[in-house]
Amino acid sequence: MHLRTATPDDVPALYALWGRAFAAPLMVPVYETDDGRLDRTHVAVDPDDGRVVGSVYWTPRELGGPDGGTLRAGGVANVATAPEARGRGLVRALLARVVEQMEQDGADVALLFTGTPDVYRSSGFETFDVPLLRGAPRPVDEPDPGHDDLDDDGLPTDAAPSDLVGDAPVRTRTYRLPGVPWPAWSVALRWEQLAVLHDAFDTVAGGPRPLATRRTAEHWEHRIPLWYSGAEVFTARAADGEVVGYLVLEPEPGVLKVRELGVDPASDRAHDVVDALARTTLHRAHLHGAPTVEVRLPAHALTDRFAAAVLDAPVVATDTTGMLRPVGAATDVVAHLRDAAAAGVGFHWPGDYL
């Protein structure tokens, strides 16, 4: 089997391979946001007929480190093997090439997400645990706080925020609903308005949150709209229209998943913002008929407040899809990251998947 980096001529075969291996319509669009993707896509080619029968791709990321600093990470994705080529160690061989390239690039750690962790253990990857909560949604006891700002087609309008939430000086506004094409960013909502809240919430004592991607403008502009293309987006706004919080929900069969919460913990309105967004979550859960709400958020007093307002009799569960291995960093760096994730302090957002 011939192993090499991909060329433009390989692209049709790569996309066909991924189409056979994954039911993942976002894989190619997300991949195409990376201008340097082919140089970091490693393929296995059948020497007899020249077919691409295996692939591993990686992309560089800046992550929060365990000591308040940042780490350079290689995010592994698009790992695929054609059925007829399985059992030959192709993934392990391709991963070895990828890790070698990461070392040359100065990566500290490698990161991936998978439902089949045993495939990667022999290549030095270990899972890390992320705690989450699941429970039935609490009863709704207030009017629906956020849909008068949609036009007749269900699209967000440029009208002033509406629907005062209780007596708090915070209003919720619908920015996007499922099935409605993502409007990307516009004068109605600029990504910079969410980024400042995300960064404030994603800061822990001493620096950036461990494991969290340090989002760039490119990430906000292109990848966030893709990863959250099946989600609902809501903003919390002050009386003057300032965005003071946001919420991303993703409805799936039988469960409404809380994908992202953004709020500035230092704001004197933080509790009002969280309470308003919690009420929005309850209204959406009941609208969807979801018997379960899943809250997967980093450990924080505001997260506790949000979960207490949303969940009835919550049950603790664990997300074990993430894996890490050292590249240039010492093994204790990965151990610290795994410990931080298990404590809920370290966190990787769904909008930052690879």
FILUMLO-336440 format. One record per residue (C-alpha): residue number from 1; residue in three letters; chain; z, y, x. Coordinates in nm, 2 decimals. Layout:
% residues N
<NUM; 'Ala'; 'A'; <Z; Y; X>>;
...
% end
This chain:
% residues 354
<1; 'Met'; 'A'; <0.00; 0.00; 0.00>>;
<2; 'His'; 'A'; <-0.09; 0.34; 0.14>>;
<3; 'Leu'; 'A'; <0.17; 0.62; 0.11>>;
<4; 'Arg'; 'A'; <0.08; 0.98; 0.14>>;
<5; 'Thr'; 'A'; <0.11; 1.32; -0.02>>;
<6; 'Ala'; 'A'; <-0.10; 1.40; -0.32>>;
<7; 'Thr'; 'A'; <-0.43; 1.58; -0.32>>;
<8; 'Pro'; 'A'; <-0.61; 1.77; -0.60>>;
<9; 'Asp'; 'A'; <-0.83; 1.47; -0.65>>;
<10; 'Asp'; 'A'; <-0.52; 1.27; -0.74>>;
<11; 'Val'; 'A'; <-0.41; 1.49; -1.03>>;
<12; 'Pro'; 'A'; <-0.60; 1.31; -1.31>>;
<13; 'Ala'; 'A'; <-0.46; 0.97; -1.19>>;
<14; 'Leu'; 'A'; <-0.11; 1.11; -1.16>>;
<15; 'Tyr'; 'A'; <-0.11; 1.25; -1.51>>;
<16; 'Ala'; 'A'; <-0.24; 0.92; -1.64>>;
<17; 'Leu'; 'A'; <0.03; 0.73; -1.45>>;
<18; 'Trp'; 'A'; <0.30; 0.96; -1.60>>;
<19; 'Gly'; 'A'; <0.15; 0.93; -1.94>>;
<20; 'Arg'; 'A'; <0.19; 0.55; -1.92>>;
<21; 'Ala'; 'A'; <0.54; 0.56; -1.78>>;
<22; 'Phe'; 'A'; <0.71; 0.83; -1.99>>;
<23; 'Ala'; 'A'; <0.72; 0.97; -2.34>>;
<24; 'Ala'; 'A'; <0.79; 1.31; -2.19>>;
<25; 'Pro'; 'A'; <0.54; 1.58; -2.32>>;
<26; 'Leu'; 'A'; <0.71; 1.85; -2.10>>;
<27; 'Met'; 'A'; <0.66; 1.66; -1.77>>;
<28; 'Val'; 'A'; <0.32; 1.80; -1.69>>;
<29; 'Pro'; 'A'; <0.38; 2.16; -1.81>>;
<30; 'Val'; 'A'; <0.71; 2.18; -1.61>>;
<31; 'Tyr'; 'A'; <0.54; 2.03; -1.30>>;
<32; 'Glu'; 'A'; <0.26; 2.28; -1.32>>;
<33; 'Thr'; 'A'; <0.51; 2.57; -1.29>>;
<34; 'Asp'; 'A'; <0.56; 2.48; -0.92>>;
<35; 'Asp'; 'A'; <0.28; 2.63; -0.71>>;
<36; 'Gly'; 'A'; <0.36; 2.40; -0.41>>;
<37; 'Arg'; 'A'; <0.39; 2.08; -0.61>>;
<38; 'Leu'; 'A'; <0.11; 1.87; -0.45>>;
<39; 'Asp'; 'A'; <0.26; 1.91; -0.10>>;
<40; 'Arg'; 'A'; <0.58; 1.77; -0.23>>;
<41; 'Thr'; 'A'; <0.44; 1.49; -0.45>>;
<42; 'His'; 'A'; <0.43; 1.16; -0.27>>;
<43; 'Val'; 'A'; <0.20; 0.88; -0.40>>;
<44; 'Ala'; 'A'; <0.14; 0.51; -0.34>>;
<45; 'Val'; 'A'; <-0.23; 0.43; -0.35>>;
<46; 'Asp'; 'A'; <-0.37; 0.08; -0.39>>;
<47; 'Pro'; 'A'; <-0.58; 0.01; -0.08>>;
<48; 'Asp'; 'A'; <-0.82; -0.21; -0.27>>;
<49; 'Asp'; 'A'; <-0.94; 0.03; -0.54>>;
<50; 'Gly'; 'A'; <-0.78; 0.37; -0.44>>;
<51; 'Arg'; 'A'; <-0.57; 0.39; -0.76>>;
<52; 'Val'; 'A'; <-0.25; 0.59; -0.76>>;
<53; 'Val'; 'A'; <0.02; 0.34; -0.86>>;
<54; 'Gly'; 'A'; <0.34; 0.52; -0.77>>;
<55; 'Ser'; 'A'; <0.48; 0.87; -0.74>>;
<56; 'Val'; 'A'; <0.79; 1.07; -0.65>>;
<57; 'Tyr'; 'A'; <0.79; 1.45; -0.66>>;
<58; 'Trp'; 'A'; <1.06; 1.69; -0.55>>;
<59; 'Thr'; 'A'; <1.12; 2.06; -0.59>>;
<60; 'Pro'; 'A'; <1.36; 2.30; -0.40>>;
<61; 'Arg'; 'A'; <1.66; 2.45; -0.57>>;
<62; 'Glu'; 'A'; <1.95; 2.67; -0.48>>;
<63; 'Leu'; 'A'; <2.28; 2.52; -0.62>>;
<64; 'Gly'; 'A'; <2.63; 2.64; -0.62>>;
<65; 'Gly'; 'A'; <2.83; 2.46; -0.35>>;
<66; 'Pro'; 'A'; <3.18; 2.32; -0.35>>;
<67; 'Asp'; 'A'; <3.33; 2.61; -0.15>>;
<68; 'Gly'; 'A'; <3.19; 2.91; -0.34>>;
<69; 'Gly'; 'A'; <2.87; 2.92; -0.13>>;
<70; 'Thr'; 'A'; <2.52; 2.79; -0.21>>;
<71; 'Leu'; 'A'; <2.34; 2.47; -0.11>>;
<72; 'Arg'; 'A'; <1.97; 2.40; -0.07>>;
<73; 'Ala'; 'A'; <1.89; 2.10; -0.29>>;
<74; 'Gly'; 'A'; <1.59; 1.89; -0.34>>;
<75; 'Gly'; 'A'; <1.54; 1.80; -0.70>>;
<76; 'Val'; 'A'; <1.37; 1.46; -0.75>>;
<77; 'Ala'; 'A'; <1.15; 1.41; -1.06>>;
<78; 'Asn'; 'A'; <0.84; 1.23; -1.19>>;
<79; 'Val'; 'A'; <0.93; 0.90; -1.04>>;
<80; 'Ala'; 'A'; <0.69; 0.64; -1.17>>;
<81; 'Thr'; 'A'; <0.54; 0.31; -1.08>>;
<82; 'Ala'; 'A'; <0.24; 0.14; -1.25>>;
<83; 'Pro'; 'A'; <0.36; -0.19; -1.42>>;
<84; 'Glu'; 'A'; <0.13; -0.40; -1.20>>;
<85; 'Ala'; 'A'; <0.29; -0.25; -0.89>>;
<86; 'Arg'; 'A'; <0.65; -0.29; -0.97>>;
<87; 'Gly'; 'A'; <0.89; -0.51; -0.76>>;
<88; 'Arg'; 'A'; <0.73; -0.41; -0.43>>;
<89; 'Gly'; 'A'; <0.99; -0.14; -0.33>>;
<90; 'Leu'; 'A'; <0.75; 0.15; -0.38>>;
<91; 'Val'; 'A'; <1.01; 0.38; -0.53>>;
<92; 'Arg'; 'A'; <1.24; 0.32; -0.24>>;
<93; 'Ala'; 'A'; <0.96; 0.38; 0.02>>;
<94; 'Leu'; 'A'; <0.85; 0.69; -0.15>>;
<95; 'Leu'; 'A'; <1.20; 0.82; -0.18>>;
<96; 'Ala'; 'A'; <1.24; 0.77; 0.20>>;
<97; 'Arg'; 'A'; <0.94; 0.99; 0.26>>;
<98; 'Val'; 'A'; <1.07; 1.25; 0.02>>;
<99; 'Val'; 'A'; <1.42; 1.26; 0.18>>;
<100; 'Glu'; 'A'; <1.25; 1.30; 0.52>>;
<101; 'Gln'; 'A'; <1.05; 1.59; 0.40>>;
<102; 'Met'; 'A'; <1.37; 1.75; 0.24>>;
<103; 'Glu'; 'A'; <1.54; 1.72; 0.58>>;
<104; 'Gln'; 'A'; <1.25; 1.91; 0.74>>;
<105; 'Asp'; 'A'; <1.28; 2.17; 0.47>>;
<106; 'Gly'; 'A'; <1.65; 2.22; 0.54>>;
<107; 'Ala'; 'A'; <1.79; 2.06; 0.22>>;
<108; 'Asp'; 'A'; <2.16; 1.99; 0.21>>;
<109; 'Val'; 'A'; <2.16; 1.75; -0.09>>;
<110; 'Ala'; 'A'; <1.92; 1.57; -0.32>>;
<111; 'Leu'; 'A'; <1.96; 1.57; -0.70>>;
<112; 'Leu'; 'A'; <1.81; 1.38; -0.98>>;
<113; 'Phe'; 'A'; <1.86; 1.28; -1.35>>;
<114; 'Thr'; 'A'; <1.79; 0.94; -1.48>>;
<115; 'Gly'; 'A'; <1.87; 0.68; -1.74>>;
<116; 'Thr'; 'A'; <1.82; 0.40; -1.48>>;
<117; 'Pro'; 'A'; <2.07; 0.48; -1.20>>;
<118; 'Asp'; 'A'; <2.04; 0.13; -1.04>>;
<119; 'Val'; 'A'; <1.69; 0.21; -0.92>>;
<120; 'Tyr'; 'A'; <1.83; 0.48; -0.69>>;
<121; 'Arg'; 'A'; <2.15; 0.34; -0.55>>;
<122; 'Ser'; 'A'; <1.98; 0.16; -0.27>>;
<123; 'Ser'; 'A'; <1.83; 0.50; -0.16>>;
<124; 'Gly'; 'A'; <2.18; 0.65; -0.12>>;
<125; 'Phe'; 'A'; <2.22; 0.82; -0.46>>;
<126; 'Glu'; 'A'; <2.55; 0.81; -0.65>>;
<127; 'Thr'; 'A'; <2.61; 0.91; -1.01>>;
<128; 'Phe'; 'A'; <2.83; 1.21; -1.11>>;
<129; 'Asp'; 'A'; <3.01; 1.24; -1.44>>;
<130; 'Val'; 'A'; <3.00; 1.54; -1.67>>;
<131; 'Pro'; 'A'; <3.25; 1.54; -1.95>>;
<132; 'Leu'; 'A'; <3.15; 1.64; -2.30>>;
<133; 'Leu'; 'A'; <3.29; 1.65; -2.65>>;
<134; 'Arg'; 'A'; <3.15; 1.50; -2.98>>;
<135; 'Gly'; 'A'; <3.28; 1.54; -3.32>>;
<136; 'Ala'; 'A'; <3.20; 1.62; -3.68>>;
<137; 'Pro'; 'A'; <3.13; 1.99; -3.76>>;
<138; 'Arg'; 'A'; <3.42; 2.17; -3.92>>;
<139; 'Pro'; 'A'; <3.36; 2.30; -4.28>>;
<140; 'Val'; 'A'; <3.17; 2.62; -4.31>>;
<141; 'Asp'; 'A'; <3.39; 2.89; -4.47>>;
<142; 'Glu'; 'A'; <3.18; 3.21; -4.42>>;
<143; 'Pro'; 'A'; <2.83; 3.32; -4.52>>;
<144; 'Asp'; 'A'; <2.54; 3.22; -4.30>>;
<145; 'Pro'; 'A'; <2.54; 3.49; -4.02>>;
<146; 'Gly'; 'A'; <2.19; 3.52; -3.90>>;
<147; 'His'; 'A'; <1.86; 3.47; -4.08>>;
<148; 'Asp'; 'A'; <1.78; 3.81; -4.25>>;
<149; 'Asp'; 'A'; <1.61; 3.90; -3.93>>;
<150; 'Leu'; 'A'; <1.33; 3.65; -3.98>>;
<151; 'Asp'; 'A'; <1.00; 3.74; -4.14>>;
<152; 'Asp'; 'A'; <0.83; 3.54; -4.41>>;
<153; 'Asp'; 'A'; <0.69; 3.30; -4.16>>;
<154; 'Gly'; 'A'; <1.03; 3.23; -4.00>>;
<155; 'Leu'; 'A'; <0.95; 3.44; -3.69>>;
<156; 'Pro'; 'A'; <1.20; 3.68; -3.54>>;
<157; 'Thr'; 'A'; <1.13; 4.04; -3.63>>;
<158; 'Asp'; 'A'; <1.20; 4.36; -3.43>>;
<159; 'Ala'; 'A'; <1.44; 4.48; -3.70>>;
<160; 'Ala'; 'A'; <1.79; 4.59; -3.61>>;
<161; 'Pro'; 'A'; <2.05; 4.31; -3.59>>;
<162; 'Ser'; 'A'; <2.18; 4.20; -3.92>>;
<163; 'Asp'; 'A'; <2.46; 4.01; -4.09>>;
<164; 'Leu'; 'A'; <2.80; 4.13; -3.98>>;
<165; 'Val'; 'A'; <3.02; 3.84; -3.88>>;
<166; 'Gly'; 'A'; <3.36; 3.88; -4.04>>;
<167; 'Asp'; 'A'; <3.53; 4.20; -3.93>>;
<168; 'Ala'; 'A'; <3.43; 4.16; -3.56>>;
<169; 'Pro'; 'A'; <3.19; 4.42; -3.41>>;
<170; 'Val'; 'A'; <2.95; 4.14; -3.32>>;
<171; 'Arg'; 'A'; <2.64; 4.03; -3.51>>;
<172; 'Thr'; 'A'; <2.43; 3.72; -3.46>>;
<173; 'Arg'; 'A'; <2.05; 3.72; -3.46>>;
<174; 'Thr'; 'A'; <1.80; 3.44; -3.47>>;
<175; 'Tyr'; 'A'; <1.55; 3.45; -3.19>>;
<176; 'Arg'; 'A'; <1.38; 3.12; -3.23>>;
<177; 'Leu'; 'A'; <1.39; 2.82; -3.47>>;
<178; 'Pro'; 'A'; <1.24; 2.47; -3.40>>;
<179; 'Gly'; 'A'; <0.88; 2.42; -3.49>>;
<180; 'Val'; 'A'; <0.81; 2.79; -3.43>>;
<181; 'Pro'; 'A'; <0.61; 2.85; -3.10>>;
<182; 'Trp'; 'A'; <0.83; 3.00; -2.83>>;
<183; 'Pro'; 'A'; <0.74; 3.37; -2.81>>;
<184; 'Ala'; 'A'; <0.84; 3.36; -2.44>>;
<185; 'Trp'; 'A'; <1.00; 3.69; -2.37>>;
<186; 'Ser'; 'A'; <0.92; 4.02; -2.54>>;
<187; 'Val'; 'A'; <1.06; 4.36; -2.62>>;
<188; 'Ala'; 'A'; <1.27; 4.18; -2.88>>;
<189; 'Leu'; 'A'; <1.45; 3.98; -2.61>>;
<190; 'Arg'; 'A'; <1.40; 4.01; -2.24>>;
<191; 'Trp'; 'A'; <1.51; 3.73; -2.01>>;
<192; 'Glu'; 'A'; <1.71; 3.97; -1.80>>;
<193; 'Gln'; 'A'; <1.94; 4.03; -2.10>>;
<194; 'Leu'; 'A'; <2.04; 3.66; -2.10>>;
<195; 'Ala'; 'A'; <2.04; 3.62; -1.72>>;
<196; 'Val'; 'A'; <2.33; 3.87; -1.68>>;
<197; 'Leu'; 'A'; <2.54; 3.68; -1.93>>;
<198; 'His'; 'A'; <2.45; 3.34; -1.79>>;
<199; 'Asp'; 'A'; <2.54; 3.45; -1.43>>;
<200; 'Ala'; 'A'; <2.87; 3.59; -1.55>>;
<201; 'Phe'; 'A'; <2.96; 3.27; -1.74>>;
<202; 'Asp'; 'A'; <2.84; 3.06; -1.45>>;
<203; 'Thr'; 'A'; <3.07; 3.21; -1.19>>;
<204; 'Val'; 'A'; <3.40; 3.05; -1.09>>;
<205; 'Ala'; 'A'; <3.67; 3.16; -0.85>>;
<206; 'Gly'; 'A'; <3.51; 3.23; -0.52>>;
<207; 'Gly'; 'A'; <3.14; 3.22; -0.62>>;
<208; 'Pro'; 'A'; <2.87; 3.04; -0.81>>;
<209; 'Arg'; 'A'; <2.95; 2.74; -1.02>>;
<210; 'Pro'; 'A'; <2.92; 2.41; -0.82>>;
<211; 'Leu'; 'A'; <2.60; 2.22; -0.90>>;
<212; 'Ala'; 'A'; <2.46; 2.50; -1.11>>;
<213; 'Thr'; 'A'; <2.10; 2.61; -1.03>>;
<214; 'Arg'; 'A'; <2.08; 2.97; -0.91>>;
<215; 'Arg'; 'A'; <1.81; 3.08; -1.16>>;
<216; 'Thr'; 'A'; <1.52; 3.29; -1.03>>;
<217; 'Ala'; 'A'; <1.29; 3.52; -1.23>>;
<218; 'Glu'; 'A'; <1.02; 3.25; -1.22>>;
<219; 'His'; 'A'; <1.27; 3.00; -1.36>>;
<220; 'Trp'; 'A'; <1.36; 3.23; -1.65>>;
<221; 'Glu'; 'A'; <1.01; 3.33; -1.72>>;
<222; 'His'; 'A'; <0.85; 2.99; -1.72>>;
<223; 'Arg'; 'A'; <1.08; 2.69; -1.71>>;
<224; 'Ile'; 'A'; <1.35; 2.80; -1.96>>;
<225; 'Pro'; 'A'; <1.09; 2.84; -2.24>>;
<226; 'Leu'; 'A'; <0.96; 2.49; -2.16>>;
<227; 'Trp'; 'A'; <1.29; 2.31; -2.14>>;
<228; 'Tyr'; 'A'; <1.42; 2.48; -2.45>>;
<229; 'Ser'; 'A'; <1.09; 2.46; -2.65>>;
<230; 'Gly'; 'A'; <1.26; 2.22; -2.90>>;
<231; 'Ala'; 'A'; <1.57; 2.43; -2.93>>;
<232; 'Glu'; 'A'; <1.70; 2.71; -3.15>>;
<233; 'Val'; 'A'; <1.80; 3.03; -2.97>>;
<234; 'Phe'; 'A'; <2.05; 3.28; -3.11>>;
<235; 'Thr'; 'A'; <2.19; 3.61; -2.97>>;
<236; 'Ala'; 'A'; <2.52; 3.79; -3.04>>;
<237; 'Arg'; 'A'; <2.48; 4.16; -3.05>>;
<238; 'Ala'; 'A'; <2.70; 4.46; -3.05>>;
<239; 'Ala'; 'A'; <2.65; 4.73; -3.32>>;
<240; 'Asp'; 'A'; <2.42; 4.92; -3.10>>;
<241; 'Gly'; 'A'; <2.20; 4.61; -3.04>>;
<242; 'Glu'; 'A'; <2.32; 4.53; -2.70>>;
<243; 'Val'; 'A'; <2.30; 4.15; -2.64>>;
<244; 'Val'; 'A'; <2.66; 4.04; -2.56>>;
<245; 'Gly'; 'A'; <2.61; 3.66; -2.60>>;
<246; 'Tyr'; 'A'; <2.36; 3.39; -2.66>>;
<247; 'Leu'; 'A'; <2.35; 3.03; -2.78>>;
<248; 'Val'; 'A'; <2.10; 2.75; -2.74>>;
<249; 'Leu'; 'A'; <2.11; 2.46; -2.99>>;
<250; 'Glu'; 'A'; <1.89; 2.15; -3.00>>;
<251; 'Pro'; 'A'; <1.87; 1.94; -3.32>>;
<252; 'Glu'; 'A'; <1.81; 1.57; -3.27>>;
<253; 'Pro'; 'A'; <1.84; 1.29; -3.52>>;
<254; 'Gly'; 'A'; <2.20; 1.26; -3.62>>;
<255; 'Val'; 'A'; <2.33; 1.52; -3.37>>;
<256; 'Leu'; 'A'; <2.32; 1.89; -3.30>>;
<257; 'Lys'; 'A'; <2.35; 1.95; -2.93>>;
<258; 'Val'; 'A'; <2.49; 2.27; -2.78>>;
<259; 'Arg'; 'A'; <2.26; 2.32; -2.48>>;
<260; 'Glu'; 'A'; <2.38; 2.65; -2.35>>;
<261; 'Leu'; 'A'; <2.63; 2.93; -2.41>>;
<262; 'Gly'; 'A'; <2.62; 3.26; -2.24>>;
<263; 'Val'; 'A'; <2.89; 3.53; -2.26>>;
<264; 'Asp'; 'A'; <3.07; 3.75; -2.01>>;
<265; 'Pro'; 'A'; <3.43; 3.63; -1.98>>;
<266; 'Ala'; 'A'; <3.54; 3.97; -1.85>>;
<267; 'Ser'; 'A'; <3.42; 4.14; -2.17>>;
<268; 'Asp'; 'A'; <3.69; 4.26; -2.42>>;
<269; 'Arg'; 'A'; <3.46; 4.12; -2.69>>;
<270; 'Ala'; 'A'; <3.43; 3.77; -2.54>>;
<271; 'His'; 'A'; <3.65; 3.61; -2.81>>;
<272; 'Asp'; 'A'; <3.45; 3.78; -3.09>>;
<273; 'Val'; 'A'; <3.13; 3.67; -2.93>>;
<274; 'Val'; 'A'; <3.24; 3.31; -2.90>>;
<275; 'Asp'; 'A'; <3.37; 3.30; -3.25>>;
<276; 'Ala'; 'A'; <3.05; 3.44; -3.39>>;
<277; 'Leu'; 'A'; <2.84; 3.19; -3.21>>;
<278; 'Ala'; 'A'; <3.07; 2.91; -3.31>>;
<279; 'Arg'; 'A'; <3.02; 3.00; -3.68>>;
<280; 'Thr'; 'A'; <2.64; 3.01; -3.62>>;
<281; 'Thr'; 'A'; <2.67; 2.65; -3.48>>;
<282; 'Leu'; 'A'; <2.85; 2.53; -3.79>>;
<283; 'His'; 'A'; <2.60; 2.69; -4.02>>;
<284; 'Arg'; 'A'; <2.31; 2.52; -3.83>>;
<285; 'Ala'; 'A'; <2.49; 2.19; -3.82>>;
<286; 'His'; 'A'; <2.53; 2.19; -4.20>>;
<287; 'Leu'; 'A'; <2.18; 2.31; -4.25>>;
<288; 'His'; 'A'; <2.04; 2.02; -4.05>>;
<289; 'Gly'; 'A'; <2.28; 1.78; -4.21>>;
<290; 'Ala'; 'A'; <2.40; 1.67; -3.86>>;
<291; 'Pro'; 'A'; <2.71; 1.45; -3.89>>;
<292; 'Thr'; 'A'; <2.79; 1.51; -3.52>>;
<293; 'Val'; 'A'; <2.79; 1.81; -3.29>>;
<294; 'Glu'; 'A'; <2.78; 1.75; -2.91>>;
<295; 'Val'; 'A'; <2.94; 2.02; -2.69>>;
<296; 'Arg'; 'A'; <2.83; 1.98; -2.33>>;
<297; 'Leu'; 'A'; <2.96; 2.29; -2.16>>;
<298; 'Pro'; 'A'; <3.15; 2.37; -1.83>>;
<299; 'Ala'; 'A'; <3.52; 2.38; -1.84>>;
<300; 'His'; 'A'; <3.64; 2.73; -1.94>>;
<301; 'Ala'; 'A'; <3.89; 2.88; -2.18>>;
<302; 'Leu'; 'A'; <3.60; 3.02; -2.38>>;
<303; 'Thr'; 'A'; <3.45; 2.67; -2.40>>;
<304; 'Asp'; 'A'; <3.78; 2.54; -2.53>>;
<305; 'Arg'; 'A'; <3.78; 2.81; -2.79>>;
<306; 'Phe'; 'A'; <3.42; 2.74; -2.90>>;
<307; 'Ala'; 'A'; <3.48; 2.36; -2.92>>;
<308; 'Ala'; 'A'; <3.80; 2.41; -3.12>>;
<309; 'Ala'; 'A'; <3.62; 2.63; -3.37>>;
<310; 'Val'; 'A'; <3.32; 2.39; -3.41>>;
<311; 'Leu'; 'A'; <3.45; 2.03; -3.38>>;
<312; 'Asp'; 'A'; <3.67; 1.83; -3.61>>;
<313; 'Ala'; 'A'; <3.86; 1.55; -3.43>>;
<314; 'Pro'; 'A'; <3.65; 1.57; -3.11>>;
<315; 'Val'; 'A'; <3.61; 1.27; -2.89>>;
<316; 'Val'; 'A'; <3.57; 1.29; -2.51>>;
<317; 'Ala'; 'A'; <3.25; 1.13; -2.37>>;
<318; 'Thr'; 'A'; <3.07; 1.14; -2.04>>;
<319; 'Asp'; 'A'; <2.72; 1.22; -1.93>>;
<320; 'Thr'; 'A'; <2.63; 1.00; -1.63>>;
<321; 'Thr'; 'A'; <2.26; 1.07; -1.59>>;
<322; 'Gly'; 'A'; <2.30; 1.29; -1.28>>;
<323; 'Met'; 'A'; <2.29; 1.15; -0.93>>;
<324; 'Leu'; 'A'; <2.34; 1.30; -0.58>>;
<325; 'Arg'; 'A'; <2.30; 1.20; -0.22>>;
<326; 'Pro'; 'A'; <2.35; 1.39; 0.10>>;
<327; 'Val'; 'A'; <2.05; 1.50; 0.30>>;
<328; 'Gly'; 'A'; <2.15; 1.75; 0.57>>;
<329; 'Ala'; 'A'; <2.51; 1.80; 0.44>>;
<330; 'Ala'; 'A'; <2.81; 1.58; 0.52>>;
<331; 'Thr'; 'A'; <2.91; 1.31; 0.27>>;
<332; 'Asp'; 'A'; <3.22; 1.50; 0.18>>;
<333; 'Val'; 'A'; <3.01; 1.78; 0.03>>;
<334; 'Val'; 'A'; <2.86; 1.54; -0.22>>;
<335; 'Ala'; 'A'; <3.21; 1.40; -0.29>>;
<336; 'His'; 'A'; <3.34; 1.75; -0.36>>;
<337; 'Leu'; 'A'; <3.05; 1.81; -0.59>>;
<338; 'Arg'; 'A'; <3.11; 1.49; -0.78>>;
<339; 'Asp'; 'A'; <3.48; 1.57; -0.82>>;
<340; 'Ala'; 'A'; <3.39; 1.92; -0.94>>;
<341; 'Ala'; 'A'; <3.16; 1.78; -1.20>>;
<342; 'Ala'; 'A'; <3.41; 1.53; -1.32>>;
<343; 'Ala'; 'A'; <3.66; 1.81; -1.37>>;
<344; 'Gly'; 'A'; <3.41; 2.01; -1.57>>;
<345; 'Val'; 'A'; <3.40; 2.29; -1.31>>;
<346; 'Gly'; 'A'; <3.07; 2.17; -1.16>>;
<347; 'Phe'; 'A'; <2.79; 2.17; -1.41>>;
<348; 'His'; 'A'; <2.41; 2.15; -1.44>>;
<349; 'Trp'; 'A'; <2.25; 2.31; -1.74>>;
<350; 'Pro'; 'A'; <1.98; 2.13; -1.94>>;
<351; 'Gly'; 'A'; <1.76; 2.43; -1.90>>;
<352; 'Asp'; 'A'; <1.76; 2.36; -1.52>>;
<353; 'Tyr'; 'A'; <1.64; 2.00; -1.54>>;
<354; 'Leu'; 'A'; <1.39; 1.90; -1.28>>;
% end
